[in-house]
């Protein structure tokens, strides 16, 4: 799946923890070219896990605490 396909899928999904993990997992980058994009996404996923949100709870626009 190309990065363009991932971006298109992201624009049509509800913003939930499950959707974010699914989208980040679709990015295949064996050469590490997309590392500047993937690392911040993985850090965001870590922060989502620390907040203990439900998998299907819609994310708000508020900063994570």
C-alpha positions as CSV (number, residue, x, y, z in Angstrom):
1,X,0.0,0.0,0.0
2,X,1.4,3.4,-1.0
3,X,1.6,6.4,1.3
4,X,-1.0,8.1,-0.8
5,X,-3.4,5.2,-0.2
6,X,-2.8,5.4,3.5
7,X,-3.5,9.2,3.5
8,X,-6.7,8.7,1.5
9,X,-7.9,6.0,3.9
10,X,-7.0,8.3,6.9
11,X,-9.2,11.0,5.5
12,X,-12.3,8.8,5.5
13,X,-12.0,7.1,8.9
14,X,-13.3,8.1,12.3
15,X,-10.5,9.3,14.5
16,X,-10.2,6.4,16.9
17,X,-7.3,4.6,18.5
18,X,-8.1,1.5,16.4
19,X,-8.1,3.4,13.2
20,X,-4.7,5.1,13.9
21,X,-3.0,1.8,14.8
22,X,-4.4,0.2,11.6
23,X,-3.2,3.1,9.4
24,X,0.3,3.2,10.9
25,X,0.5,-0.6,10.6
26,X,-0.2,-0.3,6.8
27,X,2.9,1.7,6.2
28,X,5.6,-0.6,4.8
29,X,9.0,1.0,4.7
30,X,11.8,-1.6,4.5
31,X,14.5,0.9,3.5
32,X,13.6,3.5,6.2
33,X,12.9,6.3,3.8
34,X,9.7,7.2,5.6
35,X,11.3,7.2,9.0
36,X,10.7,11.0,9.5
37,X,7.0,10.3,9.0
38,X,6.6,7.0,10.8
39,X,8.5,7.8,14.0
40,X,6.2,10.7,15.0
41,X,3.2,8.5,14.3
42,X,4.5,5.7,16.5
43,X,5.2,8.2,19.3
44,X,1.6,9.4,19.0
45,X,0.4,5.8,19.2
46,X,2.5,5.4,22.4
47,X,0.9,8.5,23.9
48,X,-2.6,7.2,23.0
49,X,-1.8,4.0,24.9
50,X,-0.6,5.9,27.9
51,X,-3.9,7.8,28.1
52,X,-5.9,4.5,28.4
53,X,-8.6,5.4,25.8
54,X,-11.0,2.7,24.6
55,X,-10.1,1.3,21.2
56,X,-13.3,2.6,19.6
57,X,-13.7,5.9,21.5
58,X,-13.7,8.9,19.1
59,X,-10.7,11.1,19.8
60,X,-11.3,14.7,20.7
61,X,-9.3,17.7,19.5
62,X,-7.9,18.2,23.0
63,X,-4.2,17.6,23.7
64,X,-3.3,14.3,25.3
65,X,-2.6,14.5,29.1
